Structure formats: structure tokens, C-alpha cells
Amino acid sequence: MKKSISLVVTGALVTSVFASSAFAAELTTQQKFDALKQAGVLTGYPDGTAGLTKNITRAEFSKVLVLLNGLTPDAAAANYKDVAAKHWAKSFIGAGTKAGYLNGLGNNLFGPSQSLTVEQVAKTLVIAAGLQPKADAAVSGAVSAWAKGYVAAAIEAGLIDQAASYKVAATRGQVVEAAYGLSDAAVSVKSAVAVDASNIEVTFSDNQVVKQALTTPLEAGKETTVTVSYQGKSYEVKVTLQTVKAVEAAQSGGKVITVKFNRALTATEKTYMDGGFTLKSNLSTFPVTAKFADDNKSVALSAVYLPVGDYTLAVKGTDTPFSLKVAASVAAKIDITSPAIQLADNVDLGVKVLNQFGEDVTTTNSTYIQAFNSTQPTKSVTVSGGKVSLKAAGANAGDKIAVTAVAPASGLSISKTLTVVTGSTATVLELGDVQPLAGKARISAGETGLILPLTLKDANGQTINLTAGDIDFKAGVASNVYVNYKDKDGLFFYNSDNRVVEKITVDSKGVLKFTAKAAGSTTLTISNPSAGISKTIIINVAGSAVVKDFQLGSASSIVVAGEEVVFPFVATDTFGGEIKGTALDLSQLDFSANYLADGYPKVNAKGELVLKFTQEGFSYIVARGKTSTSAPSTQNVTIQKAATIVGVNGIKDVVTTLEDNASVTLGGDNIVLVDSYGRTKTATAASATYTVELSNQSEADLLTYNTATGALKAANGKSGSATVTIKSGSAEVYTFSVDVVDSADVKSFTINNISTAYAAKTAGVYSKSVELTGKTSSGVTVALENKTPSNVTSTDPTVLKVEANDKLTGLKNGKSTVTAYVGNAAVATQEVTVSEDAPVSKSVELERKGNTIVPTVKDQYGVVISSEGGYFYSSAPTVVTVNQDGVLAPVAGKKGTAVITFVSSNNVSGTITVEIG
């Protein structure tokens, strides 16, 4: 590290502006963050963001401090009451404290979630830079007496900017600016490649790629030293140009040609090569879809139809086309893939027919399959659809089933003898310990989907799976009688406490799962009497964790009467684990505050603690866990008077030049207001009223405004300009001009962006509409009267089909260029990508309708899809539960909030906060 950072903090909270670091002014703050992250000094948030605009906490800064100084993390030295045993920053706080760089807040508290002020960080920077405080220097702006000399020295050295106050909180981004200059996060060269004879790409250790054009072209095969400039420094790199060429092309599948290259392609070359393959047979061209291999050294070209014959393949950048032959796909091998056969019904024998390329062509090759029980010849076995039902046929474990499969058209055949297996045939029984669910430190009561890791193998080493079904230790619901022993497929299951584990379920894949029904401990033994083997484990289930210690931080923003405000918090449970976000059960807190609105505090869908105060004044907040024996967490809050709308700040997403007879929407979502604290939000978000007035119309009734619909419409056959004035609140109005132009003034058109289309193959919800936007000769965007083109064409209708004049339907993987026509003239084009990736949930939004939560699931194409296969759960089942139809069931006598989560079938989730009161 360049410098050491020392820190003595006093605990004030609140915001400021740091000067751009003089050490690396060429980089953005995000790039500096990325460099420090690469150096291991910083990490981002779990969602991948840097959080540069958020205040930096004392815990976060402790990590930066320790890593910049090269200190060894030491959790044992963090003996603070408010730093939980499993707090993520405990080892950093301990190391900083041990080294004397960090002090607590008094009363053995550290305040890990509190913010650092500008003057606190300024002192750190001055010490780290080896500067002396300027005790006698004047400082313009609010500053604490103890910090004045350090702030003056920091300003003089260019470490911070002059500001109105240095007592306010520093953001993560501002500390990044400073920390970068005090670190050794300098970049180095990771790799250098020649893109072509005149351009190279150099990748640096901060993952930035510099593309540099060369004045002297490279010679192929000759190593050349090139000087590259980056961030004001020069780096010498050696590159050798190797011209990329296709070196081989051959059939690799029934409808696939694989092309190999002399080296791995760069991203630039792949882009260059995209669409650069022309496959022909005689005079016919066969469109292909390219998929590059993971190592980028080859590409597979897939065709929808590839008849037998001689072909030529021209590859972009390769001088001579390849000549190749395409052979018919023929069955080359037949196999029975099942190693053994379960004693169950409707069991698949796994008969597969493969072609000469190893592709599964079973569906296009008829097979004849016969099975015979050689152990019990009188028990006939019928094969239907490649499956057998051995239980119905009276087979027993250990029976030998002779299976013969024939593909008559190809003359292929195979015979294989399969052993009938159940749990009783297992000679190996392995039972592993039950592991907590992902992200959990222990198994807790009420958790579902816990896996019992059972492995069974027969004498030949073949894996045996139990048949699907329940191992239910509850003899009858009505009598509530439980039994300790149950048998399943020849195995015996002993469960010492059926209150802890009531039932084990075997799924269709043979995986054993259960629900931890209650806190306690149970001994589970699984045995195979016929083989004389057994295994035993103990399953410990903890009671539900409850809030023990709770530390409340300062408000994340100004506190205004009648508005929700977020307060950061750190909470630990009775097991010492950190309670994050939506896992916080407010019913487990003692919480009081002056002027607190009904229904608060609550936890929002982001897992943030939210408060709202009813009036202007002063509130003293006291919070603690009901089971805590430590001092409560307190905060003093000044509540500002309720905000008022003072005017209109502007508009957004409104085109202000209209073709005559065209209209645009000017409504609450487009109008941006400003309140008495200088904050902006749309009129819709502010629930505010507004008026729209038209004046200075160069022609009478050039524009009209429909208050009900928000439509701002241009008159037919007129052109000119008008003034639009928007009023809301008590002071500022917003005025702008709207121009109406004649259709003849629209000189060009663009197609509004069409995202990737799904290869749905038929018209429907996945069809895309083509819409146009106009441009004047000077490039001004024009809202059109008719956005729909006269006609639309697609260059490859086998990829993208035009269903109607403005509707497109994807048919298969590939790309096609869409051309839009106005009249008989082609006016705009756009390349559209079609994907065959099956729709999967990409986003989930929840809405409460009465007592039901309704999920809206959208796929990667933006289309609403079925929510089937997803499930609901409540963060506070002691307050309210939710069934799998989304119906809420409040618990009698309970009040509070709960976050309801819906998880789609592919683990995409959405949340909504509900209040029960």
C-alpha cells in the first residue's frame, strides 16, 4: 500500500462532497471502485452494485481501513456489545481496534451501522498522507473544533473540496475517491492481442480494455513491441499478429456443420464473423445459425433443412471456400441405458437409438422392445412405450429381466439383462447428515425441503433409488397417533421422535425430503435386514430464532412529517446470527417513538425498516429486542414540517415536435414536480394535481389538451408553434414550446427498438409490432400521426415472419433485417434477433387484491406467463400466513407487518409488504 490510514471517530452522522482524487483523475468513481475491488480492498452489494451514493458506515470503513493497511483481520479483538458474533465486519473492526486505528463510541459500543462524517475522514486522510494539521488556518463552513486543523490541511492538499459543512456524512463513492489515491490499486497489463494489422486490444488488471490504432501496420507472424497509453502512463506490450482463418469444415450432426479456426476468435472477430457463413449446394443457399464453442476455436452452423449432397461453404476472411459432403443421418447404435430396473410400475427401460454423430434419433426410428423375466418365466412382462410395470407383472426383487431392443429399419439390436432392485437388494447403505437450507446456519422448526442424503447400491455397484411415495410416521390424523417404524421398498425406517420429523417423502428422482415440524432432536435409523446393514443419524432442530439485540441507525434521509423514512438497523437473533431485511419480525421488538404514525414501524419489500411521523417536532426513539438484556438503542429525530409542492420542475418522455394530427401523452407520469425541500417526483407519485394551459398558438386551435386522457393533440392540416404551461403547487411553473410540422417536413424515419423476439412459431402474444418515429432534416424527433408503416418485410422469413403489415413472429434462432415502408418507399431498417430460448420467468410483481396476493410473472421477452409451479411464503407466519393460492390468513390477535414472497418455478422472486392491524 502507498499509505497507512489511521482513524479516530467520534460518532457524528450526516452528507458532503469530496474533491476528485488528484491521484487518478482520468478514472470515474465507478472505475476506481472496480480497481479497488480487483485489489481486494472493496466489495459491492449482493446485487452487484457499488452503492456509491449511499453513506459509508463505520463497519464498511473498518474493512477499507484494515485492507489498505495490510492488517490481519482479528474478530477476537472486537469486544463491543453491538458487534454481533457473526457480524460480517467483526474481524475488521477487531483488527482496526487492536492496531489503535479505531475507537468505540463509549459504553463499549462501536455503532457499526452509523455513518462517518467528512471531517472524520478528512482527519484520516491527513494522517495517511503524512501531513500536519493546520491549526491556525481559517475554514469556511461548519466544522467541529477538534477537526478544524485537519479539514484545513485536507483542503490545502486537495484531498477534499470546500463545502458549507464538514459535519455531514460521507458517501461510499466519496471515500472511494480518497481511498484510491491512498492505495496501490495501480493497473497492470493482463493481456494484449492483435485484432488486425492496424489495431490492438490491451486488457488491464482493472478489466478495462483499451483499443489502440497503430500508425505502422503489424506484420503477420512477427512479434512487435507497441507502446500503449492508459491513465496518463505508458505501457510496452508485445503482440504477434496471427490472421484468423477457418482451417476445417465438416458435417458434425444431421443438420450441423462445424468449422474450426486456427486460433480462438476475439469478441471483435466473432462480431465480424457473425453472418459470415454462406452454405450452398448447386444454386441453393441454406441459411445457417452460428453458435460458437466455449473456447471460441470453432463454430457450429445449424440448418433447418440440410439434404444429402455436395456443398461449398464460404467463410468470411478465408480465401477459398470449403468443399464438403453432407450424409444422411442414419441409425448407428442402439443402447439400453438403464443399469438396473426398479420394482415399480411404468419404469422406463432407457432404450436409445443414436445416429453416426451420437445424436439421439429415437423418435425418428421405430424400435421393437421385448422383456422376459428369466427368473420367473411364468410371469410375463409387457413393454408399452419403452416402459414396463414389474409390480403388476408379479416380479420380485432380484429377478433377472432379459431385455431385447431392435431397430428394424437399420438392423441394429441389443440385448441386456437387468436386475430388479429395491431397497432390500442394497448391500451398501450410506446415510449422510442433514444439512441446513442454503444460507442457513442451522435447521429450524417449520423449514421445508430438507434433504435426507441416502445412497443405496447393490452388489454390482449399481445405484438403487427408492420408488416415489411417503414414509408417514403418523398412523391417523384423527387419532393423532404416531408410529416409530415404517418400511419402504424392503428398508426399515426408525424415527425416535415423530413430533420432530413426521413424514419423509421420496420424489420421482428418488430424493428423500422432509419438513422439520417442531424443535427437538430425533434419532433416525435406516436398515436393510436382508443384508444386515444399517445407518443412524441424529437430526437436531432448533426453535425459531427471535430478535435479541437490536441497534438502530440514523435516518437515511431528511425526516418529514407524513412521509416514510428508512432507518438502517443491525439485529441479531438468540443464536448470534444476523437478522437481515425481511427476516425481521417486528412483533419481537419493543419499539416506541413520539408522533409515530399508526402501522409503523414496518419492514418494506426491500427489507428496510420504515417509520412515519404524524407531525413536525422532536421524537425520541427507543428500540430493543424483547429478549435482550442489553441497553436499548436510541435515536433523537427532528421531524420537519410536511412538504408542499412548490412548482413544476420539468417533463420527461414527451416528444415536443408533432406531425399535424398527431398526439402525445402529457400526464401525471410525465410531469415532474419539486417540493419545498427541493426533491423531485412525478405528479402521479406525489398524488398531486396540476393544470396544463396552452397559449401563443401561431394558428388558432393548433393544439388541444384533453384533461381526462392527457392527450396533447395537433390539429389536422396546420403547422406552427404554441406555448404549453404546466402549473402545480404554490410557485414555480414550467413552460415549453411545442412545434407542429407538416407531413412534408418529416424527412426520415426510424423503427422503435424491437427487443429480442421469441421463436413462438405462431402469431400471438410473442408477436412484435413495428412502430415508426419521424425525424426532420435537422434530426429533430417527430411524433407521427400514424406510427404504423404501410408495409414491413423480413430478409429471412424462415427466421422472422411478417404476419401482417406491422406484426412480426419469430420462427427459429437467427437474425433478420426488418424493413419498414411508407407508401412504396423503404424508410427504415432494423436487425432483429430471434431466440429459441424457452420463456422462463424473469421478473415477478405482486399486487394485493382484497385478502389475496396476485403474482404477475413476466418472461425474458416481457410477456406475462403462468405462475404455475411457484410458491408463496410469509416472513412472519406468527402474524399472517399465506397459502399457495395467495390467500392471506391473519393470526388471531396478532398485529404487525409481513413480507409476502412469491418464488417462481425457476427461483425468481417478488415481494410485497402487508400490514395486519
N, C-alpha and C positions, 0 to 999 in steps of 0.2 A: 504494500500500500504506500501511496505517496506521503500521507499524513496520518496522524492519530487524532481521533475525535474524543474529546472529553466532555461530559455533560453533567451539570448540576441543575436540577429542575425544581421549581417552586410550586407548580401546580395550577397556574392561571390558565384559563381556557379562552378561546375565541378565534379573524382571518387576516391575511396580509399578502403582500406581493414581494417576491424575491426578484432580484435582478437576474437577467440571463447570465449563466455562468460564462466567465471570460475564458475558461479553460477549454471549452469545446463549443464555441458559438455556432459552428456550422450545423450542429445537430438539433433536431427538435427534441422537446422534452420526452416524447414517446421513444425516440431513438436512444436517448440517454438511459431511459428506464430499461430498454431492451439490452443495452450494453451491460448495465449493472446486473440485470437478471442473468445474462450469459456468464458474468463473472461470479455468480452465486451470492451476490450481496442482497438482491431484492427478489421477491416473488410477487406475482399478481394475485388476484382474487380467484376463487374456484371456477368462475365462469370465463376466465381467460383475460379479463380486463385489468388495466393497471390502476384504475381508480385515482387518476391524477388530480381530480378536482375535489376529492374528499380530504377532510382534515386528517393529518397523521396522528396516530395515538402514541402514547408513551410506550406501549408494548411493541408497536411496529418500529418505532425509532430505536428501541433497545436492540433489535435484530440488526438494523443498519449499522449501529454503533459497534457492536461486537464483531461483525464480519469485516467492517472497514479496518478495525484494529487488529484483526487476526487473533482474537481471543478465543479460548476454548470454552464452549458452552458448559454451564455448570448449574443444573437445576437445584442442587442441594443448597446453593448459596442464596436462593430466592425465598427467604423466610418472611414473606409478607402474608398477612391474613387474607388479603383479597386477591392473591395469586393462587388459583386452584392447582392441585397436584398435577392435573393433566392439562393445564393451560398451555396452549401452543407456544407461548413465548417464555415460559418459565425458565428454561435453560439460558436464554439470552439475558433475561432480567438478572438472573443469578450471576452470570459472568461479568456483566457491567457493574453490578453492585460490589462484587468481590474485588474488582480492579479499582474501585473507587471512582468510577465514572458516573455512577447513578446513585441518587439518593431517593428515599421514600418521601411521602407527604406528611409523615408524623403519625403517631398512634399505630405504628407498624403497618401502615397502608402504603401501597405503591400507586394505585389508580391506573391500572393498565389500559383502561378504555378512555382515559382523559386525553385531551389534546395538548400539543406543545405550542407555545406562542413564538412569534417572530423573535422577540428579544431573548428567549431561552435558547433558540437555535443559533442566533447571532453570537452569543457568548461561546457556544460550542465551536462555531466556525473560526472565530478569532483565535481561540486556544489551539485548534487544529492547524491553523495556518502559521502558528508561531508569532502572532502579532501581539502587541501590547495594547491594553485598553486606553482610550483617550479620555481620561477622567475629566479634563477641563474643557473639552470640546463641546460646542453647542449642538443640540439635537432638535430639529424642528419636527414636532409630532409628539404624541403621548407616549411616554416611556417611563418605566419604573426606575427609581433612583439607583438601585443596585445594577441595573443593566445599561445605564446611560453611556458609560465609557466603552462597553463592548459594542453597543449599537453604533456609536460614532466611529469606532475603528473599522467595523464591518462595512459601513457606508463608504468610508475613505478608501478602503481596499477594493471596493466594487463588488463585495460579496452580497449585499442587499441594496435595494432601491430605497430612496427616501419615501416615507409614507406618512399618512395622517396619524397612524397609531401603530406601535410595535407590540402592543399588548394583545393583539388578536391572533387567532390560531393560524398556523402554517398548514398548507395543504401538502399532500404526498408529492404532488408534482413540483412544488417549490423546493421541497427537501431533496428531490431527485436532482434538480438543477445544481444545488450546492454539493451534494454527495458525489456527483460525477466528477467535479473538479478536485475532490479530495481523495479520489480512488485511482487505482491503476487499471481502469476499465478501457485502456487504450486498445485499439483494434490491431489485429494482425491478419495476414493473408491466409485464408483457408485453402483456396484453390484458384487456379487460373486456367481458362480454356480458350482456344481459338474458335470463335463462332464461324468465321470465314476468313478470307485472306486480308480483310481490311478492318475486322472488328474482333475484340476480345472481351470476355466477361471475367471479372475478378470478384470472388466471394470473400468477404472479410469475416472476422470472428464474431462480429455483431449481426451476422446474417444479412448484411446489406450487400447488394450486387451492383457493382459499377461496370457499366458498359462503356468502352472507350474505342473510338475510331482511330485507326493508325494512318499516319501520313505515308509510311512506306509499307507496301503490302508484304505479308509473310510468304515465305517460300515453303511449299509443302515438304514435310519430312525434315526440315531444318529447325533446330532449337534456337529460339530467338529471345533475347532479353529485352523486355519492354518496361518503361517507367510509367507508373500509374499514380495519379494524384487523388488523394482522398482525405477530407477533413484538414486540408492545408498541409498535408505531409506527402512525401514521395515514397513509393514502394517499387522495388525492382522485382519483376516476376519473369519466369521463363515459360514460354509456350512453344508448342510444336503443332503446326497445322497438319491435320490428317483429314483429308477430304472424305466426307461420309459418302459411302456408296453401298448400294444393295449388292450382295455377293452371291445370294442364292434365293431361288423361289421354287416352291414345290407344294403339291397338294398335301394337306395335313388333316383333312377332315372331309366328310361327304360334300360339304359346301364351303370349305375353308382352304385358302391358300396362305402359306406362311412365307414371309420374306425376311431374310436375315441380312444384317448390316455388318460392315467391317469394324464398327465400334458402337458404343452406346450413343444414342442421339441426345442432344441437349434439348431443353424445353423450347428454345428458339427453332431448332431444327424440326422438332415434332410439329410445331405450328406451321413451319414452312412446308413440311411433308403432308400435312393434312389435306386430303383431297387430291394428292399427287399420284394416284394409282389408277391406271387405265387397263382394264382386263377385257380382251377381245377374243372372239372366236369367229373366224371368217369376217363378215361385215357387222356382226352384232357386238354391242358393248354391254357388259354385265356390271351394273352398279355394285360396289362393294362398300362395306362398313369396316373401318380400320380400328383395331384395338391393339395398342402397343403393350408389349410384355413389361413386367415389373422392372426388369433390368434395362429396358429401352434398347435392347440389342436386336429385337425382332418385332414384327407386327403381323397380326392375324387378320386376313381380309376375308370377311364373311359375305356370302351372296345369298339372296333369297332362292335363286334358282341357278343351278350350275350343271348343265347337261354334259354328258360324256363327249370328249373330243380334244382337239389340239387348240391351245391358247397361246396368246402372246400377252405379256404383262409389261407395260411401260411404267417405270418408277421415276418420279421426278428427281433430277440430279444424277441419274445413272444413264450413261450414253446409250447403251444397247439394250433393247427390250429382251426379256427372258422368254424362252420358248418352253412350254411345259404341257404335260398331258393331264387330263382330268379323267380319272377312272370312276366307274360306278361304285357306289357304296354297296359292299356285299357282306353278308354274314360270315365272319371268320372264326368265331369262337362262341361256344355256349358253356355256361357255367352255372353251378348250383352254389350260391354264395352263403347259404345258411350252414354254420359249423355243426349245429345240433338243432333239435326241434323240441319246442316246449309242449308239455302235456296240457294242451288247451285247444279251443276251437278257433277256426278261422285264422290259422297261422300261415304266414307267407313262407314258401319254400325258397324264395330268393332266386328264381331262375332268370338268368340274364343272357341276352344274345348281343354280342359285340361285333362291330364291323372291323375292317382291317386297320382302322385308325384308333381302335379302342373306344369308340363312341357307342353308347347304349342305343341299339336299334330294335329292342324287344317289341315295341309297339308296331313296327312295320314288318315283323317276321312272326308268322304263326308258329306256335310250339305245341307239341303233344307231350303231356306230362303224365306219368303213371307212378303210383306209390303202392308198396306192398309191405305188409307187416310180416317180416320173416320170422319173428319170434312167435307170433300168434297168427298163423296163416288163415285161420277161420275168421279172423276179424278183418273184414275188407275195409280199405281206406279209399275214399273217393276224393279226387282232386277237382276243384272247381275254381277257375280263375287263378290258378297257380297257388291256391291255398288248400290246406287240409284241416279237418276237425277231428283231432285224435281222441278227445274225451268222448265225443259222440260215437266214435268208432270202437270204444271199449279198450283202447290201448292202455298199457301200464308203463310206469317209469322203468327205463332200462330196455324197453323193446327196441328192436332194430328195424328201421323203416328204410327199405330199398327204394330209391327214387331214380327214375329214368326220365330224361328230358331229350326230346328230339325236335330239331327244326327241319321239317321235311323238305322244304324248298332248297336248302343248302346241303342237306345230308349230314348235318352236324348232330352229334349226340353225346350224352354224358350220363354216367351212372354214378351214384354216390349213396352210401349207406349212412343214415343219420340216426343218432341215438336219441331216444325220447328221454328228456331230462325234466326233473322237478327239483325242488329244494332237497328232497331226500337222497338224490344221487350225488350231492355235493360231497367231495372229500376234502375240500378246502373251504373254510368259513372265516372270513375276515370282517371284523366289526370295528370301525373307527369311532373316535369321539365326535359327538355332535358339536359343530362349530356355530358360534353366534352368527346372526344375519350380517350381511355386508354393512360395514360402518358401525357395527355394534361391538361393545367390549364384553358383553355377557348375554346370556339367554334370559329373557324376562317374560313374566306371565302375560299371556294374551298374544304372543308373537306367533304368526303362522308361517308355513312354508319352510320349517326347519327340516333339514335333511339328515336321515339316518344312514350313514355310509356303510352299506352291507355289500360284500363281494363274495360270490359263490363260484366255485369252479369244480368240474368233475375230474375224474382220474386222468383224462387226456388233456387237462389244462384248458378245456373249453369253458367260457363264461356262461353261467346259468342265471337267467332272470326269472324272478317270481312273476306269476301272472297277475294282471291288474285286479284290484279289489281292495277291500278294507279288512284290517285286523282290528276289530272293535272289541275293546275290553269291557264295554258296557252291555250287560246282558239284556236290559229292557229299560226304556226311557221312563215308563210309568212307575216302575218299582224302584228306579234309580239304583239297581243292583249291579255291581261290577264283579268281574272275574279276573283272576290273575293269569290264567293260562289260556292261550289260543293257539291253534295250529293253522298253518298256511303252506300248502304245497309240500307237505311232509316235514316241515320245520315246526318246532315248538317255540313260542314266544312267551316269556315270563316277565311280568311287569309288577314290581313290588308296590307301587302307589299309583293307582289309576286316576286319582284326582289330578296328578301332575301331567300324565300322558294318558288320554282317554282312548285315542284311536290312532292307528298308523295306516296310511293309505299308500298302496302300490300303484303308480301311474302306468300308462301304456308302454313306457320305456323301461319299466322295472325299477324306477327310482322310488325309494321309501321316504315319505314325508309325514310330518305330524305338526300339531299345534300344541304349544305349551299352555295348558289350560289353567294352571294355578302355580303359585310359588311353592317350592319344596324340592325334595330330592327323591328320585326313583331309581331302582336298580333294574336294568333291562338285560335279560339273558336270552340269547337265541341259540338253539341247539338242533343238531341233526342226530336223533337217536340211532338211526341205521348205520351211521358212520362213527358214532361215539365221539363227536366233536361239539364244542360249544364255546361261545364267547360272551363276556359280560362287560357292560359299561355302566357307569353311574351318570345320570343326567341331572344336573343341578339347575334349577330355575329360580331366578331371583324375583323378589317382589317388584312391583312397578317403582321405578325411581321417581323421587319427588324433589322439588326445589329445596335446597338447604341454604346456600349462600347466594346473595343477590347484590350486585354492585351496579348502580345506575349512573350513567354518564350525563354530560350536559347536552342540552338540546342541539340538534344538528343544524338548526336554522333559527331565525328570529321567531319568538313566541308571540302569536297574535290571537286575541280573543276570538273565539268562534271558529278557529282553524285547527286542523290536525297538525301535530308536530311530532317528529320522530326523536326518540331518546335512545342512544346506544346503551347496551347493558351487557354485563357478564354474569352468567348464572352457572352454578354448579349443583349437581344433584347429591343425593345421600351416598353415592358411590364415588364421589370425587370427579365424576365426568362432567364435561362442559355441556350445558344445555344451549342449543343454538336455535335461533329463529322460531319457526312454527312449533317446535317441540316444547316451548314454554307454556305451562299450564298456569294461567293467571289465578285460578282458584287456590293455588298453593302459595300465594303471596299475601302478606299483609301490606296494604297499599293505601296511603292517604295523602290528600293534597287539597289546598284551598281552591275553590272555584272550579273543581273538576267536573266536567260535564257527565251526565248520565251515560252509562255504557262504556266508560273509559276507566282504566287503561284497556287497550286491546292490542292484539298482535295482527298485523296486516298480512297479506298474502306473500310479501317478501320476507316475512319473519322479523319485522321491525316492531319495536314497542311504540305504540302511538297514544298520545294524550291529546285532549282538547279541553280548553278552559273557557268558562262562560262569560267572563268579563275582565276588563282591564284591572290591573292591580298587582299584588305580590303574593306568590304562592310558595309555601314551604312543603316540599315533597319528602315523604318518609316511606321507604320500601325495605322489606326484608322477607326472607323465606319463613314460612310458619314453623318449620322445624329447626330454624337457625338459632344458635346461642350467641352469635357474634353481634356486634353493634349494627344497627340498621344503616342503610345507605341513604344519604340525604342530599337534596339539591334545593338551592334558592333560585326561584324563577321570577323574573319581571315580565308580566304579561302586558303587551302593548295593546292599545285600543284597536277595535275591529277595523279592518282595512275597508277602504272605499275605492270604487273605481273613479279615477281622476281623468280618464280620457282614452282615446284610441291611439294605439301605438303603430298600427300598420295593418297590412293584409298579407295573406300568404296563399299560394297555389291558385291565383286568379290571373288569367290572361287578360291584358288590358287593351288589346287590339282585336277587334271583331270584324269579321266579314259581315256585310249587310245581311240582316235577317238571322244572324247567328245569336246565340245566347250563352252566357256563362253563369255559374252559381256563385253568389256572393252572400253567404250565410254565416251563422254563428261559428262554424268550423273554420271559416276563412278570415274572420275579423279578430285581430289581436288587440287586447286591451291592456292598460297599465294601471296598477293600483297605487295607493298612497305611500307604499313602501318601495315603489319602483319595480315591482315584479310584473311580469307579463304572462298572460294566458289568453286562450281564445274565449270569445263571448259564450260559447257553449260550455266550456269548462268552468267559467266563472258564473254561470247561470245568470248572466246579465242581459238587460235589454239594450237595444241600440236602434238608431234610425239611420236610414240611407236617403240622402237628398240629391237630386240632380239639378244642375244649373249650368249656365253658359253654354247651352246647346247651340251649336252653329246652325243647325236646322231644327225646326220645330218637331218635337217628339222624336228626336234622333234616337234617344234611349228611353226605355221604360223599366221600372223596377217593380217586381211582384213581391210584396212584403210577405205573403204567405209561403211562397215557394223559394224565395231568394233568387229568382231568375232575373238577371240583368240582360235585357234583350235589345238588339239593334233593330231599327226599323228597316223595312224592305225598300230597296231602291234609293237609299240615302247614304251620304257619307259626310264625314266631318268629325268634330270632337265635342266632348262635353266634360263637365267637371262633376265628380262624384264626391260627396262629403258624407263621412260617417261620424255620428255623434253617439257618445255614451259616457255616463259619468258627469262630473262637475266642471271639467276644464278643457282638456285638450281634445281637438277634433282632428280627423285625418282626411286630407283632400288629395285626390289624384285624378289624372286625366284618363279618359277612355277614348280611343280613336276608333271610328268606324270606317272601313275601307271598302271600295268596290271590289267585286269578284275579280276584276281585271288586274287589281293590284297584287293579288296573290300570285307570285311568280314561281314558287316551288313548293314541294310537299315533302313531308317525312312520315314514315309509318311509326305510330306509337309503339314503344318497345313491347315485343312479344316474348315472354319468358319461355323456358323450355317446355315443349309440348309432349304430352304422354302419347305413346303409341296405342291409343284405345281401339283403333281399327274401325270403329263405327262412330257416327256422329252422336254427340250427347254432351254431357257436362264438361268433357275434356276438350271440346272443340274451342278454337281460339278465334276471336273476332279481329278483323283488320280495321283499324281506325287511322284517319289521317289528321295531321296538323299542318297548317299552311305557313309559308314564310313570304315576307315581302322581299323586294330586291335588295334591301339593306340588311336582311336577315332577321327582321322582327317577327316573332311568333304571332300567328293569327288564329283565333278560334273560328272554325268553319261552320257554316250553316248546315252542311251535310258532311259528317265525318266519314261516311261510308263510301268507299271507292266504287266506281262503275263496274269494275271487274278486277279479279285477282287471279294470278297464275302462279304455279309452282314449278320450278325447274325439274324436280324429281317427284312426280306424283306417286311413285312407289313408296316414297318416304313420307311425303306430306300431301294430302289430297285436299283439293278445293271442293267443299260440299255445296257451297252456294257462293254468291258474289263476294261475301265477306267472311265466310266461315271456313276454318281450316281444321282438318282432322289428321292426327299422326297415325301412321301405319306401321313403321318399324324404325329401328335405330338408324340414325344418319342425319344428314343436313340437307336442306333445300333452300334455295333462294326464292323469296316471295316477291312478286312484282305487282304493284297497285296501279290501276289505270283510272284516269278521269277522262271520260269520253273514250276516244281511241288512242289516247296518248299515255305511254308509261311514265309515271311521275315519281315513283319512289320504289326502292327495293330494300329488303332486309333478309339476312340469313337467319333461318330458324333451325334450332337443334331439336330433334325428336329422340326421346329416350324410351326404351322398353322397360326401364326400372319400374317394377310394380309399385303402385301407390302405397305408401306407408304413412302413418301419422307423423306429422312434422310439428304441429302446434295444437294445443288444447286450450280452449277458453270455456269458463264455467259461468253460468247465469242462474240466479235463484228465481224460481217462479213459484210463489207461494211457499209450500213446505218441501219443494223438490228442487234439487240441483240438476241442471240440464247441461251436459257437455256438448260442445261443438268442436269436432276434431277435423282438422284440415291436413291434407297431404302435401307433399313437396311441390305439387303443381298448383296449390292454392285452392283446391276443390274440397268441399265438405264431404267427409266419408263417414262410414258407420263407426260407432263407438263400441261395437260388439267385441268382446274379449278383454275389455278394460275393466278396471275395478275402482271402487271408492274406498276411502278410509278417512277417519276423523282424527285430528291431532289431540283432541280432548274428549275421549269417549266417556269420561265421567260427567261431561256437560251435555254432549249430544252425540248420538251415533248416526250412522248413515248406512242404509242397505245398498245392495248392488243395483237397485233401480234409482238411486239418488234421493230416496225419500229420507228426510231428517226425522229423528226421534229424540226430542229433548228428554234429558233425565229429570224425573220429577224432583222439584225442589232445588234444582241447580240453576245458577246464573253464570254467565261468562261468555267468552268468545272461543271459537274453534276454527281452525283452518281445515276446510274440506278439500281433499286432494283426489283428483281422478288420474289414474295412470293407464295409458293406452296399452294395447297388446304388445307394442314394441318399446315400452318404458318411456314414452314421452308423457310428461305430466303437466297439469294445470291446477291452480289453486284458487279458492275463494274463501274469504273470511265471513263467518256468520256469527251473529250476536244472539244470545239466548238470554232473555231477561224478563 
